[in-house]
Amino acid sequence: MDRYVQVEPNVKVYVEDIGEGTPVLFLHGWPVNYKMFEYQLNALPNHGIRTIAMDFRGYGLSDKPSIGYDYDRMADDVRAVIDDLGLTDAVLAGFSMGGAIAAHYMARHEGHGVSKLALLSAAAPVFTQRDGYPYGLTPDELNEQIIEPIFTDRAKLLDTFGGMFFAKEHSQPFMQWFHALGMEASSYGTISSAMALRDEDLRGELETIQVPTAIFHGKKDEICPFEFAEEMQKAIPAAELVVFEESGHGAFYDELEKYNAELIRFIQS
């Protein structure tokens, strides 16, 4: 079932809702959309899991306003979806940027409607380097390598970014499909979201997360280095770290069978 949820006046976001059972709400990463979870949407409903995935504003089938790409507004959009669907005991599963927004949601909305959290290759606690946080790109490097190229050749930038996404080789048709997902987003939305990734800092929020949390992270991640996962595990009380030794950022496909099995185990535990 597909539907649109009004998150604020004149802005609706798209939601895919499949299956019955324990609800899981997936939040996609930059710069793609809900379709990145195709290989989870195919599998999880067969295990008694209601599998829900939304497109953030600016992405996929959602409306594409010119503003609203900070973590506060994006977390508020998630709250609108949770309330519209009447979710009270959901697993919130966020990938990359979606993982950062999921973590921020837990702090900003005090975990409303969420009973478990899955942080999937999450861009948290901070995506760029800070004092006391030497991991990832510097803010200047992000400007130079990601934001500025969007203004001149977004298709090429997304091709380069996609080439860093996976640790294993995948078919050319798959990579073309994955690139096309990024091109479905609005250019200004990807720019504003990249600025949020550059600027937002969740280090003071992770300790407030009080639900069972699983951190899925590829050991070979070139986009969100594995140190991100270690920092999250230190900060989130009783967080479980699930390591994907052969995976890059896209562990959801690099080790698809293990990924789905671990997701199902965590959801049903």
Solvent accessible surface area in square Angstrom, and as a share of the most:
residue,aa,sasa,rsa
1,M,136,0.61
2,D,86,0.44
3,R,80,0.29
4,Y,106,0.40
5,V,3,0.01
6,Q,103,0.46
7,V,16,0.09
8,E,48,0.22
9,P,112,0.71
10,N,139,0.71
11,V,8,0.04
12,K,80,0.34
13,V,0,0.00
14,Y,10,0.04
15,V,0,0.00
16,E,32,0.14
17,D,9,0.05
18,I,57,0.29
19,G,38,0.36
20,E,149,0.67
21,G,49,0.47
22,T,55,0.32
23,P,22,0.14
24,V,0,0.00
25,L,1,0.00
26,F,0,0.00
27,L,0,0.00
28,H,0,0.00
29,G,0,0.00
30,W,8,0.03
31,P,5,0.03
32,V,2,0.01
33,N,1,0.00
34,Y,22,0.09
35,K,63,0.27
36,M,0,0.00
37,F,1,0.01
38,E,63,0.28
39,Y,61,0.23
40,Q,0,0.00
41,L,17,0.09
42,N,94,0.48
43,A,25,0.20
44,L,0,0.00
45,P,30,0.19
46,N,121,0.62
47,H,92,0.41
48,G,44,0.42
49,I,1,0.00
50,R,58,0.21
51,T,0,0.00
52,I,0,0.00
53,A,0,0.00
54,M,0,0.00
55,D,0,0.00
56,F,0,0.00
57,R,0,0.00
58,G,0,0.00
59,Y,0,0.00
60,G,8,0.08
61,L,83,0.41
62,S,4,0.02
63,D,45,0.23
64,K,68,0.29
65,P,29,0.18
66,S,83,0.53
67,I,130,0.66
68,G,16,0.15
69,Y,9,0.03
70,D,65,0.34
71,Y,6,0.02
72,D,57,0.30
73,R,54,0.20
74,M,1,0.00
75,A,0,0.00
76,D,32,0.17
77,D,0,0.00
78,V,0,0.00
79,R,73,0.27
80,A,24,0.19
81,V,0,0.00
82,I,1,0.01
83,D,72,0.37
84,D,68,0.35
85,L,18,0.09
86,G,53,0.51
87,L,9,0.04
88,T,116,0.67
89,D,86,0.44
90,A,1,0.01
91,V,2,0.01
92,L,1,0.00
93,A,0,0.00
94,G,0,0.00
95,F,1,0.01
96,S,7,0.05
97,M,2,0.01
98,G,0,0.00
99,G,0,0.00
100,A,0,0.00
101,I,0,0.00
102,A,0,0.00
103,A,0,0.00
104,H,15,0.07
105,Y,0,0.00
106,M,10,0.04
107,A,27,0.21
108,R,108,0.40
109,H,34,0.15
110,E,156,0.70
111,G,12,0.12
112,H,68,0.30
113,G,12,0.12
114,V,12,0.07
115,S,37,0.24
116,K,27,0.12
117,L,0,0.00
118,A,0,0.00
119,L,0,0.00
120,L,0,0.00
121,S,1,0.01
122,A,0,0.00
123,A,2,0.02
124,A,0,0.00
125,P,6,0.04
126,V,1,0.01
127,F,13,0.05
128,T,0,0.00
129,Q,60,0.27
130,R,62,0.23
131,D,141,0.73
132,G,82,0.79
133,Y,3,0.01
134,P,87,0.55
135,Y,56,0.21
136,G,22,0.21
137,L,47,0.24
138,T,44,0.26
139,P,50,0.31
140,D,108,0.56
141,E,65,0.29
142,L,1,0.00
143,N,41,0.21
144,E,116,0.52
145,Q,91,0.40
146,I,15,0.08
147,I,9,0.05
148,E,99,0.44
149,P,36,0.23
150,I,10,0.05
151,F,138,0.57
152,T,118,0.68
153,D,68,0.35
154,R,41,0.15
155,A,43,0.34
156,K,136,0.58
157,L,13,0.06
158,L,8,0.04
159,D,92,0.48
160,T,78,0.45
161,F,18,0.07
162,G,10,0.09
163,G,58,0.55
164,M,76,0.34
165,F,0,0.00
166,F,21,0.09
167,A,46,0.36
168,K,80,0.34
169,E,175,0.78
170,H,42,0.19
171,S,65,0.42
172,Q,117,0.52
173,P,92,0.58
174,F,14,0.06
175,M,47,0.21
176,Q,108,0.48
177,W,67,0.24
178,F,7,0.03
179,H,52,0.23
180,A,48,0.37
181,L,3,0.01
182,G,2,0.02
183,M,71,0.32
184,E,65,0.29
185,A,5,0.04
186,S,10,0.06
187,S,45,0.29
188,Y,99,0.37
189,G,0,0.00
190,T,1,0.00
191,I,22,0.11
192,S,34,0.22
193,S,0,0.00
194,A,1,0.01
195,M,75,0.34
196,A,9,0.07
197,L,11,0.05
198,R,47,0.17
199,D,81,0.42
200,E,45,0.20
201,D,58,0.30
202,L,3,0.02
203,R,94,0.34
204,G,61,0.59
205,E,40,0.18
206,L,1,0.00
207,E,114,0.51
208,T,71,0.41
209,I,2,0.01
210,Q,138,0.61
211,V,29,0.17
212,P,76,0.48
213,T,3,0.02
214,A,0,0.00
215,I,0,0.00
216,F,1,0.00
217,H,0,0.00
218,G,0,0.00
219,K,96,0.41
220,K,117,0.50
221,D,10,0.05
222,E,117,0.53
223,I,14,0.07
224,C,0,0.00
225,P,31,0.19
226,F,25,0.10
227,E,69,0.31
228,F,0,0.00
229,A,0,0.00
230,E,71,0.32
231,E,41,0.19
232,M,0,0.00
233,Q,72,0.32
234,K,156,0.66
235,A,35,0.27
236,I,2,0.01
237,P,61,0.38
238,A,106,0.82
239,A,12,0.09
240,E,66,0.30
241,L,40,0.20
242,V,13,0.07
243,V,40,0.23
244,F,0,0.00
245,E,100,0.45
246,E,90,0.40
247,S,0,0.00
248,G,1,0.01
249,H,1,0.00
250,G,0,0.00
251,A,0,0.00
252,F,1,0.01
253,Y,51,0.19
254,D,7,0.04
255,E,26,0.12
256,L,53,0.26
257,E,152,0.68
258,K,77,0.33
259,Y,2,0.01
260,N,17,0.09
261,A,59,0.45
262,E,37,0.17
263,L,0,0.00
264,I,22,0.11
265,R,102,0.37
266,F,9,0.04
267,I,7,0.03
268,Q,102,0.45
269,S,96,0.62
